[in-house]
């Protein structure tokens, strides 16, 4: 049985293309089925403070839109965000909502009591 070098090259190229295409499909599928990752460093949990403002800080997937109580939050290219938020006296609810391009949403709510 003689091996045709053209056939071998075609088989190798086709196998590589199939592997690359399969990896691409897997990556895209994974992106569409998972929820965006939202990590809040500050506030890490519900808290009571005496100042009428707080510096929020965290990380998020870079291809995600982040809002705080419906207002967009600027996200750096690295996925980090940081912003000073003014609060009212009493109990304040901070609702963080991250939405990726596939429409998947992650929500985190923090309650901040200003004394």
C-alpha positions as CSV (number, residue, x, y, z in Angstrom):
1,X,0.0,0.0,0.0
2,X,1.6,3.2,-1.1
3,X,1.0,6.5,0.7
4,X,0.1,9.5,-1.4
5,X,1.7,12.5,0.2
6,X,-1.0,14.9,-1.1
7,X,-3.7,12.8,0.7
8,X,-1.7,12.8,3.9
9,X,-1.3,16.6,3.8
10,X,-5.0,17.0,3.1
11,X,-5.9,14.7,6.0
12,X,-3.6,16.6,8.4
13,X,-4.9,20.0,7.3
14,X,-8.5,18.8,7.5
15,X,-7.9,17.4,11.0
16,X,-6.3,20.6,12.2
17,X,-9.1,22.7,10.8
18,X,-11.7,20.5,12.4
19,X,-9.9,20.7,15.7
20,X,-9.7,24.5,15.6
21,X,-13.4,24.8,14.5
22,X,-14.4,22.4,17.3
23,X,-12.5,24.4,19.9
24,X,-14.1,27.6,18.6
25,X,-17.6,26.1,18.9
26,X,-16.9,24.9,22.4
27,X,-15.6,28.3,23.4
28,X,-18.7,30.1,22.0
29,X,-21.1,27.6,23.5
30,X,-19.4,28.0,26.9
31,X,-19.7,31.8,26.6
32,X,-23.5,31.6,25.8
33,X,-24.4,29.2,28.6
34,X,-22.5,30.6,31.5
35,X,-23.5,33.6,33.6
36,X,-21.1,36.6,33.9
37,X,-18.7,36.5,36.8
38,X,-19.1,39.5,39.2
39,X,-16.7,39.9,42.1
40,X,-17.4,42.7,44.6
41,X,-14.4,43.5,46.7
42,X,-16.1,46.5,48.3
43,X,-18.7,46.2,49.7
44,X,-17.9,42.6,50.3
45,X,-21.2,42.2,52.3
46,X,-23.9,44.2,54.0
47,X,-22.5,46.8,56.3
48,X,-23.1,49.8,58.4
49,X,-21.0,53.0,57.9
50,X,-21.0,56.5,59.2
51,X,-20.0,58.3,56.0
52,X,-22.6,59.2,53.4
53,X,-20.5,57.7,50.6
54,X,-18.8,54.5,49.7
55,X,-16.1,53.5,47.2
56,X,-17.3,50.4,45.3
57,X,-14.6,48.2,43.8
58,X,-14.6,44.8,42.0
59,X,-13.9,42.8,38.9
60,X,-16.1,41.5,36.1
61,X,-15.9,39.8,32.8
62,X,-14.6,42.3,30.2
63,X,-17.4,41.7,27.7
64,X,-20.1,42.5,30.2
65,X,-22.3,45.5,31.0
66,X,-22.5,46.5,34.7
67,X,-25.1,48.7,36.2
68,X,-25.6,49.8,39.8
69,X,-29.3,50.6,40.5
70,X,-29.8,50.9,36.8
71,X,-26.9,53.3,36.2
72,X,-24.0,52.1,34.1
73,X,-20.6,51.6,35.8
74,X,-17.4,52.2,33.9
75,X,-15.3,49.0,33.5
76,X,-11.6,49.2,32.7
77,X,-10.1,47.0,29.9
78,X,-8.8,44.7,32.7
79,X,-12.4,44.1,33.9
80,X,-11.8,46.1,37.1
81,X,-14.2,48.8,38.2
82,X,-14.1,51.4,41.0
83,X,-16.4,54.3,41.7
84,X,-17.4,56.5,44.6
85,X,-21.2,56.3,45.4
86,X,-23.1,58.8,47.4
87,X,-25.6,57.3,49.8
88,X,-28.6,58.6,51.7
89,X,-29.2,58.4,55.4
90,X,-30.6,55.1,56.6
91,X,-30.7,51.9,54.6
92,X,-29.4,51.9,51.0
93,X,-29.8,49.0,48.6
94,X,-27.1,48.7,46.0
95,X,-28.2,46.4,43.2
96,X,-25.3,45.4,41.0
97,X,-26.4,43.8,37.7
98,X,-24.0,42.3,35.2
99,X,-25.3,41.3,31.7
100,X,-23.2,39.6,29.1
101,X,-23.8,39.7,25.3
102,X,-25.9,36.5,25.5
103,X,-28.3,38.2,27.8
104,X,-27.3,36.2,30.9
105,X,-27.6,38.2,34.1
106,X,-25.8,38.0,37.5
107,X,-27.3,40.2,40.3
108,X,-25.8,41.0,43.7
109,X,-27.6,43.2,46.2
110,X,-25.7,44.8,49.1
111,X,-27.4,46.7,51.9
112,X,-25.5,49.7,53.4
113,X,-26.8,51.4,56.5
114,X,-25.6,55.0,56.9
115,X,-25.8,55.9,60.6
